[in-house]
């Protein structure tokens, strides 16, 4: 990927990220509400954008950030995927990190 193309994607991702974070901040749901899952999906999108930014950031891949991004996505996804214990998978990311 060309340097300018990478930068264009990162710039666009920050714009989208700002919109998603604003949607999270203004979403009225709390944990007990029926719309809580919708708010969680917004948070999952936010974490996916962070993963995109980590992956495309110039220079060496920051493995600590990668682990944190994956942890957040797996933890949030655990409520949606029933046949795999994603929280356990997420925890294992920290067990193997050196």
PyMOL commands that set and color helices and strands:
alter all, ss='L'
color gray80, all
select helices_A, chain A and resi 3-26+36-56+63-77+86-95
alter helices_A, ss='H'
color red, helices_A
deselect
rebuild
show_as cartoon
